[in-house]
Amino acid sequence: MIVPSFWAEARRQIRRGNRQITVRRWGWSDTSEADAQAMAEARADEALALAQTDNTVERRERKVAYNGAQGVPIREEVLERHGDTVITRNAYGAKCLNTPDVLFADVDFDTALPRGLYVAALCLLAAVVLLPARWLLGSWGWLAFGLVAVLGTAPLAHLLQRLNPARQGGPQAAAMARLRAFLQDQPAWAVRVYRTPAGLRLLATQGPVAPGSEQAQAFFNAVGADPLYVRMCENQHCFRARLTGKPWRMGIEKHLRPRPGVWPVSADRLPVRQAWVRHYDTRAQDFAACAWIETVGSGVVHPAVQPVVDLHDNLSQPLQPGKPLA
C-alpha cells in the first residue's frame, strides 16, 4: 500500500512531421515535492518514448482518486499517519482509513431488481388482469392489460423482491447467515459487525490479512462483499473504511470544492477547499459512519490489529448511541 503525501505532474511534447505528441504523467513521494517532481519527469520521459512507436499509450493519466487507477497510488490528501495506517480525505470530502493488512469488507444490501422479477410480475399481471379484461372488455382487454402492465409491473416487482428476503428475516439476517456459515469453517476467525447506511461493514480481528491473498478472496466471496470495493483492494493493495459521513446524507448540498475533489489542489484554490472542509468537519461530528452490532466468531483481537480497531471506532463513532448514520 502506498499513500503518498506529495504529488507533482510533468508534461513532455515532441513533434514528428505533422504529428505532435504530448504526454503527462504524475509522480509521487512520501519525502518531498522535489522527489515527486523527479518521478513525474522520469515517468513522462518513458511515456513519451513509448508513445512515439505505440499509438495506444495513454497520453494523460486521469485524475481519479483510486478506483481503476492501476499503477497509480491512492491520490487523496493525507491527514494522519498511524504506523502503516493512513487517514485520507476522499474525493467527496469524507475521511477514510487505509490499512495494508487489517481486513475490512463492505456488504451492501441489494436494492436492484433482477430481470426475472419483472418477468414474474408481468406473468402475474397477465393472469390476474388479462383474462378478466379480455372476457369483460373484448379486444379492449389487451389495451387495459398494456396500461396496467406499464403502471403496475415495477411496483409489483418491488413487492415480490421484498417478500422473499422478509421470509428469511430481511437482508441483514441473510448477510449474517452468510458470515456465520463462513466462520463455521474458520473457527479461529473473529469479525466485528457494524451497520452502515447501505448494509454492513465487517472487520476481521483474528490477525493481519493480505488484500490479494486467498484468505481475503474467500472471505469476500463468502460474505458477498461489494465488487467495486473488492477491486479497489486488489488494485491498491489495501483495505479501506470510510470514517465520516457522506455529505449529502448530512444535509450538505454543495460538493467538495474545487471539483472534482481529487488531490492535489493548486495553491490558489486551497482556500475554497479549506472553507468547505471546515463546514463539513463541523457537521460530521453529529453523525456516525457506522454502528456496532456484535462480534461473531472466536472474539480474538490480534495485537497488530487492535490499534486499527481502536482508531476506527474512535473516528467513525459506532459506539455512540443516538447518532444518525451517514
Buried (B, 14 or more C-beta within 10 A) or exposed (E): BBBBBBBBBBEBEEEEEEEEBBBBBBBBBBEEBEBBBBBBBEBBBBBBBEBEEEEEBEEEBEBEBBBEBEEBBBBBBBEEEEEBBBBBBBBBBBBBBBBBBBBBBBBBBBEEBEEEBBEBBBEBBEEBBBEEBBEEEEEEBEEBBEEBBEEBBBEBBBEBBEEEBEEEEEBBEBBBEBBEEBBEEBEEBBBBBBBBBBBBBBBBBBBBBBBEEEBBBEBBEBBBBBEEBBBBBBBBBBBBBBBBBBBEEBEBEEBBBBEEBBBBBEEEEEEEBEEBBEBBEEBBEEBBBBBBBEBBBBEEBBEEBEBBBEBBBEBBBBEEEEBEBB
